[in-house]
Amino acid sequence: MNLLHDPWMPVRDDAGMRHWIAPDRLAEPQWRAFDADRPDFNGALAQFAIGLLQTTTPVDSPIEWRRCFNNPPSGDTLRQWFAPVTEAFVFDGDGPRFMQDVDLGDKGIAVNDIGVLLIDAPGEQTLKNNADHFVKRGQISALCAACAATALFTLQLNAPSGGAGHRTGLRGGGPLTTLVRAPEPAILWQHLWLNVALRSVYLGQGGDKTLAEPQRSFPWLASIDRLQAPGPTAQIAQSQVHPAHLYWAMARRIRLEAAVLDGGTCDACGRDGMRLYTRFATKNYGLNYKGQWNHPLSPYYETKEGWLCVHPQPGGIGYRHWMPWVLGATTDRQSVRAASVVQRALALPPQTLKGPLRLWAFGYDMDNMKARCWYEATLPLCHLADCSADAQRVVQAEVARWLAAADLGGSYLRGAIKDAWFDADARGDFSQVDAAFWDATESGFYRQLQALIEATRQGVELPPLPTREAWHRQLVGAAVDLFDDRFVGTGPIEQQNPRRTVLARKQLLRNLHGPKLRDALGLPVDQADAQPKRKAGAARRKENA
């Protein structure tokens, strides 16, 4: 099986029907989206297609790029693009295989059931403790070649820590991926092509483009010691590989055992009459991706050690992530830069795409080896791509105020609920409060965002104070409603402390209308009221102590 020639990618057509295609059919106009049975598979398929197009396309002028976006290339053209890398996408046989170690050797090998390829499969300790309550063991025991290839690529992309020497992926375990989606109605090709850069840009984004050895781009084409020195502490740097390696990194040393069942049913896609894979061999101490790596499909945050890839966190994906993942953000706590593909899309000449873009964000929230949750969301970008760079900076500065105020308002609500429920110094998980607050204010945020972007795009100066006052009212209303109607006011009276509840609510209102929140929004602050409110807050804390 060769992944460039055989039909292994599930796609959905205009009528919602599933088809299995080879990559040379990706540009056909009837395809709308990938259609795997698992959301992480769909994310991996999109990254496979983008990586394949990026590493093979000769397109290197903006005019030609726009022509390909509006008039997708033919299957013959795609086959010509893919031809030079055909040997890298062989999936079975005796020689090098896609995303599989060419030489595991004879020592230190473990053999696992094929279901262990799936990131959310129960781990060894979970099985030992009989703790697989929600994701049960034995759900996946056989995979067809298409699903096995997708599972293998998904693992290499997201590889979490897996014990001593079992490396994390190039972006760390469970990275966040952000892809730009084309204006609707759009075909699958346009969603993919929007995330493909000009060839000269791609070759200059990191790595050494002069490294022509095939394994510098596709690491499974040679033994690991051709890329990395032997030993458990050895590392590989971006300067040692070709820019293509970013899309085809291989942190785990894995080799599938030959398909053993003919005519069986795949446990992932449900297709009958398939040749099935049931086991794979693995070994530790694969490629150790340390140091500075800049992957074009992920946002990064700054640390003392340098820039690291953003990872999904408990609480999911919401509008609080809009600015850092779209325009980048710098606060007292952290600096975040948007993914390169997002920056490029927003830098396209105005009216290039003739419609509003969206951001598709997805990834696993990992706790070391344990997958806590898969998060996925589509965030609207409105007509931000039609705004000039100066106009985008205006939007960035204003939205920064909104988000800072929302973060502050959420902390006030969280503190008030804690004060109403518990004595001083109580500890616990209040993430549900944060999630409820962000959810309650999301629709209002996007209404204001759309109005701001539209006015900025048209060169209309939107008076900031009325908009900020409106946002302040939304934050206050959401916080008070959640305190009264969801978290505190609706609880059984016999389980409440009325005095503590009243004091907490009063302090919540003081905070929400106080100088700190208004200052965060750039609203006028009555300085005469600021000092008494701080004293009232101190008195409340003393009474609760």
N, C-alpha and C positions, 0 to 999 in steps of 0.2 A: 504493500500500500504506500502510495506517495501522496502527501497532503496537498500537493499542488495539482494533482491530476484526478484524484478520486473524489466522488461526491460525499463529503463527510460533514459539511456545515449546514445546520438546520436554519432555514429562513422562512419568513411568513410573507405571503403574497397579499395583493389587494383584497382578496376575498377572505383573508384570515386562514388560509390553508397552509400547511407545512410542506416544505420541499427540502430535499437534501442536495446541495450543490457543491461543486469544486470552486476554488477561489477565482478562477477565470470567468465565472458568471456573476461576480459580485456587482458589476456595473449594470446589469439588466434592470430595466425600469419597473418591473412588477414587484420587486422585493421591497418590503417596508422596514423589516427589522429582523434581527436574529431571533430564533424561536426554540431555544433549548428548554428543557424541563426544569432547569435550575437557574436562578438569577446569577449566581457566580459564574456559571458556564457562559451566559450571554455576555457578561462583562469581559471574560477571557477571550471569547470569539471576536469581540470588537477590537480588543488590543492585538490579537493575532493579525486581523485584517489590516489594521492601521500600521502595525510593524512591518508586515509584508509589503504593503504599498510604499511605505516610507523608504525601506531599504532597497527597493528595486526601481522606483520611478526615475526616469531621466528628466522629468519636468523641472525647469529651472528659470522660468520667467513668469512674472505675475499675469501676463496676458494668457500664456499657455495654461497656467493654473486655473484661471477663471473659465477658460474654454473647457477644460476637463470637468469643472464643477457643473457647468450648464449643459454640456454635451459629453456624457460619460464615454470613455474609450470602449472599443469593441473587445470581444473575447480574444480575438487574434492579437490585439495590441497588448492585452494583459499577459497573454502567454509569452509574448516576446519579452516583456519586462521580467517575468518570473524565470525564464529559461536559464539564466546564468547561475541561479541558486537551487536548481532542482535537486541536486544531490544532498542538500542539507535538510530536505523535508521527507526523506524516506522514513517510514514509521516502523517497519519490521524487516527481518532478514538478519544476516550474520554480521554485517558491517556496522558502520555508524548509523544511529537511529535518532530521529527527532527527539530532543530533550532527554536523551538517555545516555548514561555513561558508557563509553566505548570499551572500557577496560576496568571492571570492578576488581579484578584479581581473584585470589582464592581465599583470602583471609578476611575476617571481620565482617562477613556478609550475613545479613538477616533477611529472611523471606517472610513477606506479609501478604495477607489477603488483599485483593484489589480494592476493596472498600476503604482501606486505610489511606488511599490517595486523596480521598475527600477531606477537606479541611475540617468540616464539622463532624467527622466520624468520631465515635468515642475513643479516647486514648487508652493506653495500656493500664494506667492507674485507675481510670474510671471503670474499666471492665473488671479489674481485680477487686475493686470495692463494690461491685454490683450497683454502681451509681448511674447507669445509663437510663435515667428516668424519662427524659424527654426525647433525646435522639437515640433510638435503640440500636443495639448491635445487630449485625446480620441483615440489614436492609439492602445492602449492595454487596453481592457476592460474585457477580459476573457483569462485565462491560463489553459492549461491542467495540470495534476498533475506533469508531468516531468518538464515542463517549470516553474511551480510555485516553485518546489523544487530548481531548478537551480537559479531562480531569488532570492529566499530567501537566499540561500547560498552566492550568489554574493553580496547581500546587507550586510550580516554579515561580509564578508571578507573586504569589501571596505567602510563600513559605514562612511559617512561624518558627519560633525556636522549637527544636525537636529532640532535645537531649544533647549530650556531649558530642560536639563535632557535627551535629546536623544543623547546617547553616540556615540563617534567615535569607530571604530574597534580597535582591540588589537594593530595594527600597525599604528593607526591614520587613518584619513580619506583619502581614495584613495592612498594606499601604492603602491610602485613599487615592482613588483615580478620579480625575475630573476631565470629561470630554465635552466638547462643544457640539451641540445639535443644531442642524440647519433649520431655517424657517419652514414651517409647515404650509402647504403639503410638500413633503420631501421624500425622496426615495432613500433606501439604505446607503447607496453609493455616496450621496451628498453628505449624509451624516458622517461617514467615514472620511471622505476626502477633505472635509473641513478641518480635520485634525492632522493632515499631512502637510509638511512644510516643503518649500522649494529645496531642491537637492543641495545647493550650496549652503543653505541655512542648516539643513540636517547634518551635513558633514562638518560644520563648524560648531556644533552644540556640545562637543565634548568627545574625548577619545582622540586617537591618532589615525587620521584618514589614510596615512601612508602604509599602515599595517595591512598587507594584502593576504597574509596567510588566512585560509578559510576559518580556522578555529578561533581567530581573533574576533570574528563576527558571530560565528555559530560554534560555541564551545564544545558541543558534542562530537565534532568532526575529528577530534584528536584526543589523546590521553590527557588527563588533567595536568600532569607534570609538564606538559608543553606550554601551559599558561601560568601555572603557579608552582612555586618551589615546594618540595615535599615537607611535611611536618605539620603538627596541629596548630602552630601559631602563624603559619604562612598566610599572606594576604595578597589580593590582587587589586591594583589601582586602575582608575579610568584611563590613565595615560598608557596602559599596557594593552589596550584593546581598541578595536575599530569602533566608530560611533554606532554601528549597527548592533553592537553587543548590548546596548541599553535595552533594546527590545527583545533580546533573546538570551538574557542572563539565565544561568542554570546553577542554582545554589545547591540543589540536592543531587546526590549520586544514586541514580535509580536505573534499573533495566527491567523491562517487563519480560516475564516468561512467555514463551510462545503460546499463542491461542490454542486451547485444548478442547474446546467444545464447538461442534458444528451444529447449526440448526437450532440453537437455543434462543432464549429471550433475554434481551438486555435489561438489567434491573434499573437502568437510568432512563432510557428513552422508550422502553417497552416494545421495541421492534422484535419480531420473531424471525427465525431462520438465519440468525447471525452467528458468525465465528466469535467466540467469547474469550476474553482474558480474565483470569481468575487470581493470578498471583504476580508479585514482582519482588525482585531482589533489591536490597539497598545497602548502602555503606556510608559511614560518616566521613567527615573532613573533605567536603567538596569545596567549591570556590568560595573564598571568604571575602565578601564585598565590604571592605572597610574604607574609611576615608571619605572624601568628597565625591559623591556621584550626583549628577543632576539629571533626573529622568523627566522628559518633556510632558508626561501625562499626569504629573502629580504636583500639588502645591508643597512648599517647603517652609519650615519655621527655623528661626535662628537660635542657636545655642552657643555656649562657650566653646564647644568643640567644632562649630561650624553649622552649616545648614543641613537639617534633617527632614526627611519626608513626613508629611502630616499623616496621622492615622485616625480612623474613626474612633470616637469615644462614646461611652454610655450617654444616653440621651438623644441619640439619633442625629439627623441632619435637618437643619432648619434655616430660617432667615438670618439667624445670628452668624451664620457662616458665609452669608452672601458676599460681603465686602472683602474679607481676607482671601476667599477663594476666587473672586472675580477680579478685584482691583489691587489686592494686597492691602495690608494694614500694619501699622506700627502703633503700639500702645506702650504704657509703662511696663507691662508684663511681658510682651512678646512682639516680635516682628514676623510677619508671614508674607510670602510672595506667591502670587498665583502661578499655576502651571504654565509652561511655555506655550502650549497650544492655545490656552485662553488668552494670553497676552497677544499672540499673533492674530487671533480672530478679531480682537477688539482694535487692532491696529490696521485692519484692512481699510481701504479707501471707503468713505461713506457711500451708501447705496449699492455697494458691491453685492450684497446678499438679498436686498429687497424684502426685508421682513425681520421680525424679532427673533433673536437667538435664544437658546436655552442651555443650561449647564446640567449635564448628567453626572452626578456624583455617586460613587458607590465604593464599598469595601467592607472587609470584616473588622469588627471590633474584637481584638484578640487580647486575652490575658495569658501571656506567654504561649503555651501550647494549646490553650482552650479557646475555641471560638465562642464568644459570648453572644454575638448577634451579627447578622448581615444587614447593613444599612444601605439604602438606595433611595435617591430622590432626584427630582428634576427641578431646578431653580430657574425662574424666568430672568432673562437678561434684558427684556424689553428691547428698545431700539438703542441700547448703549453703544453698539458697534457703529451706529451712524453719527455718533458724537465725536467731535474733535478731541485730541489729547487734552487740551485745556478744559474743554467741557467735561470730560471724564474726571478730571481732577476736582472740578467743582462738585460733581456728584459724590465723589469719594469723601471730600471734606464734610459735606452735609450729612451723608449717611453715617459717617463716623460718630457724629453727635447723637444721632438717633439710637445707634447701637450701644453707645456708652450709657445713655440714659436708660435704655431697656435693661441693660445688665445691672445697673444700680437699682432700678425699680424691682427687678426680680430678687435681688439680695435683701431689699427691705421687706418684701413679702415673706421670704423664707425666714428671716429673723423674727418677724411678727408671729408667724405660725409656731415657730419653736418656743417663743416666749409664752404664747397662749396655751401650749400643750404641756410644757415641761418647766421645771425649775431652772435656775441659772446653771450654765456650764453643761447642759445636756448635749449629747453627741448622737448622731444617727445619719441615716441616708435620707436626704431631702430632695433627691433628684426628681421625684415625681412633682414636687412643687415647681421646680424650675421648668420642667417640660410643659406643665399646664400653663404657666405664665407665657412662655414663648408661643405655644399653640394659640392662646387666646388673643395674642397681639399680631399674629402673622398676617392675616388678611388685610388689616389696617396698614401694616408696613408696606405691603406690595402695592396697595392703592396709592399711597403717597409716593412710593418709589417710581411708579409708572408716570405719575403726574410730574415729578421732578425731572425725570429723564426726557419726557416729551417737551417740557418747557425749555430745558437746556439745549436740546437738539435743535429747536426752532429759534434759538437765540433770544428767548423771552426771559427776562429776569423775574424769577418767582420770589416775591417777598418772603424772607425766611421766617420771620416771627410768627405769622399766622399758622404756617405749617408746623413749626415747632410747638406752638401752643396746642394745636390739634393732636399732635403726637403725645404731648404731656397728658392731655385729657384721656387719651386711650390707655396710657400706662396706668394712670390713677384708677380709671374705671375697671380695668381688668384685675388689678391687684385687690381692690376692695371687693369686687364680686367674688373672686376666688376665696378670699378670706371668709366672707359671709356665707356664701352659698355652696361651697364645695369642701373646704378643709376644716373650718372651725365652727361656723354658725349652725351647721346641720348635724353636728355630733350629738349623741345622747346627753341630755342635760346633767344626768347624774354622774357622768364621767368628766364633766368640765369643772373648771375653777372660774366662776363668773368674774371675780375681781381681776384675776390675771388676764382673762380674755378682754375685758374692757380696757385695761391699761395697754395691752398689746395693740389693740385696734386704734386707740388714740395715738399711740406712738407711730403706728404705720401711717396714719393720715398726716401727722406732723412731718414725717420723713418725706412722704410723697409730695407734699407742698412746700418742703423746706428748701433752703438755699443751695444745697449740694446738688440735688437733682435739677433744679432750674439752671444752675450754673453749667452743668454738663450739657444742657441743651442750648446754652447761650441766651437764656431768657433773663429779663430784668429780675434782680433780687432785691427785696426790701431789707436793707441791712439792719434796720431797727428791729426786725423780727428774728434775725438770725441768732442773736445771743440768747434770748429767752427760750427759743426752741431747743438749743443745745442743753440749757439748764434743765428743761423739762425732761429731756431724754436721760440726762444723768440721774435725775430724781427717780425716774421709773426703774432704771437699772438698780439703784440703791434699794428701792422697795422690794424688788424681786430677788435680791441677793439672799 
